[in-house]
């Protein structure tokens, strides 16, 4: 068996992981780890098994939320709007993955303990954990251009408008249908 790559160095600093070397913990339908791991891109996904993905809605003091637009170079859903997020690496908690993905894609740094859990959404082979991160209105963004081509601060109603206009990345249609009602809009 090939060695499992680490997403965090011994010094505690996160490092970039080559997608070909990205490993995911396998979860059951309740989100419990099965003890199995799977390399990203493995062609046959075990039925009834899931990997963890995370997303973060950053909300500023003025009530606006951060949407990011997927890079034109992305194979799936280029140009679609979404909330920053991605897959949790093997050994990484949901909150730690959310913090890492948010930092990598937008440059926004938050502590895991400051995230507010909104809810979990089950997809065919993934469980999505959705969080809110409260930020000052002066928060600055540094976009990861390989992932994100643009970012906008929008009112919550604009999220719904983009969803209805077909501008959100396709996976967000079902996710927001389920989770947006749980999102505290004030």
Buried (B, 14 or more C-beta within 10 A) or exposed (E): EEEEBBBBEEEEEBEEBEEEBBBBBBBEEEEEEEEEBBBBEEEEBEEEBBBBBBBBBBBBEEEBBBBBBBBEEBEEBEEBBBBBBBBBBBBBEBBBBBBBBBBBBBBBEBEBEEBBEBBBBBEEBBBBBBBBBBBEEEBEBEBBEEBBBEBEBBEBEBBEEBBEEEBBBEBBEEBBEBBBEEBEEE
